[in-house]
Amino acid sequence: MTVFAALQLGYQVALAALTTGILLKGSWPMRRTICTVFAVMLAAWLLSGLWPTVPYSLAMIAVDAAACVIITWHPAGKWQSVVGLSYILQIGVHLGRVANGDNADMDAFWWGLSILALLQMFLVGGWWINGLDLPRRWRNSHPRAAKARRSGVA
């Protein structure tokens, strides 16, 4: 198994686990976001077998643009805007592939998409962890700093 195949498998397992956790214990905007991320991954997998190079990237530009609109649809918070930004970066990777046509460096293309996919996973996972009611000692870095923040000193 290559490093890239292991990365893809790890991404798919993490996405399935994160999707399950958020669907069970997440807010509506968070559920909408994770379902959109999951749908984009599914669309990428289905479209990659249908079309060769450039038509695949053109189709994924449309899918990523729709995903960005769905994720950042009102009400959307800071976490969703950052996830939406990652889809704009993903559109840029696909545009680079379209601009180079069949001469595109496929290793750089797939690594760029994989890194963005992992970034999206970390962002949605961080948002989910941030929304959980964790014990007080995990939320505040230090009791004195937390007290200063509450009093408006820091």
C-alpha positions in Angstrom: 0.0 0.0 0.0 1.4 3.4 -1.0 1.5 6.4 1.3 -1.2 8.1 -0.8 -3.5 5.1 -0.6 -3.0 4.9 3.2 -3.7 8.6 3.5 -6.9 8.2 1.4 -8.1 5.2 3.5 -7.3 7.1 6.8 -9.3 10.1 5.5 -12.3 8.0 4.6 -12.3 6.2 8.0 -11.9 9.5 9.9 -14.7 11.1 7.9 -17.0 8.2 8.6 -16.3 8.4 12.3 -16.6 12.1 12.5 -19.8 12.1 10.5 -21.3 9.5 12.9 -20.3 11.5 15.9 -21.6 14.8 14.6 -24.9 13.3 13.4 -25.4 11.9 16.9 -24.3 15.0 18.9 -24.0 18.1 16.8 -25.9 21.3 16.0 -27.8 21.8 12.7 -25.1 23.9 11.0 -22.5 21.3 12.0 -24.6 18.5 10.6 -25.2 20.4 7.4 -21.4 21.0 7.0 -20.4 17.4 7.7 -23.0 16.0 5.4 -21.8 18.4 2.6 -18.2 17.3 3.2 -19.3 13.7 3.0 -21.3 14.3 -0.2 -18.3 16.0 -1.8 -16.1 13.1 -1.0 -18.7 10.7 -2.4 -19.1 12.9 -5.6 -15.3 13.0 -6.1 -15.1 9.2 -5.8 -18.0 8.6 -8.2 -16.9 11.2 -10.8 -13.2 10.1 -10.8 -14.3 6.8 -12.5 -16.5 8.5 -15.0 -14.4 11.2 -16.6 -10.8 11.6 -17.5 -8.6 14.5 -16.3 -10.0 17.9 -17.3 -13.7 17.1 -17.4 -13.4 15.6 -13.9 -11.8 18.8 -12.6 -14.4 20.9 -14.3 -17.2 18.8 -12.7 -15.4 19.0 -9.3 -15.2 22.8 -9.6 -19.0 22.9 -9.8 -19.3 20.4 -6.9 -16.9 22.4 -4.7 -18.6 25.7 -5.5 -22.0 24.2 -4.5 -20.5 22.8 -1.3 -19.0 26.2 -0.4 -22.5 27.8 -0.9 -24.2 25.2 1.1 -21.7 25.3 4.0 -21.7 29.1 4.3 -25.4 29.5 3.9 -27.0 31.5 6.7 -26.7 30.8 9.6 -23.0 30.3 9.3 -20.4 30.9 11.9 -16.6 31.3 12.0 -15.9 27.6 11.7 -18.1 27.3 8.7 -16.5 30.2 7.0 -13.1 28.6 7.3 -14.4 25.3 6.0 -15.9 27.2 3.1 -12.5 28.9 2.5 -10.9 25.4 2.2 -13.4 24.7 -0.6 -12.3 27.9 -2.4 -8.7 26.7 -2.1 -9.8 23.3 -3.5 -11.4 25.1 -6.5 -8.0 26.7 -7.1 -6.3 23.3 -7.1 -8.8 22.1 -9.8 -8.3 25.3 -11.8 -4.6 24.7 -11.8 -5.2 21.2 -13.2 -7.5 22.6 -15.9 -5.0 25.3 -16.8 -2.3 22.7 -17.3 -4.5 20.3 -19.2 -3.1 16.8 -19.6 0.4 18.0 -18.7 -0.6 18.6 -15.0 1.6 17.1 -12.3 -0.8 14.5 -11.0 1.2 13.7 -7.9 1.1 17.4 -6.8 -2.6 17.6 -7.7 -3.6 14.5 -5.6 -1.3 15.6 -2.7 -2.9 19.1 -2.7 -6.4 17.7 -2.7 -5.5 15.2 0.1 -4.0 17.9 2.3 -7.1 20.1 1.8 -9.3 17.1 2.6 -7.4 16.5 5.9 -7.6 20.2 6.6 -11.3 20.1 6.2 -11.5 17.1 8.6 -9.4 18.9 11.2 -11.5 22.0 10.9 -14.8 20.2 11.3 -13.4 18.0 14.1 -12.0 21.0 15.9 -15.4 22.7 15.6 -17.1 19.6 17.0 -14.7 19.3 19.9 -15.0 23.0 20.6 -18.8 22.6 20.8 -18.7 19.7 23.2 -19.1 20.4 26.9 -15.7 19.4 28.1 -14.6 19.5 31.7 -13.5 23.0 32.9 -9.8 22.0 33.1 -9.8 21.3 29.4 -11.5 24.6 28.4 -9.4 27.1 30.3 -5.7 27.1 30.1 -5.1 28.4 33.6 -7.5 29.5 36.4 -5.8 32.9 36.8 -5.9 33.6 33.1 -9.6 32.6 33.0 -10.4 34.8 35.9 -8.6 37.8 34.3 -10.6 37.2 31.1 -13.8 37.2 33.0 -12.9 40.4 34.8 -11.9 42.1 31.6 -8.3 42.6 32.7 -6.7 40.6 29.9 
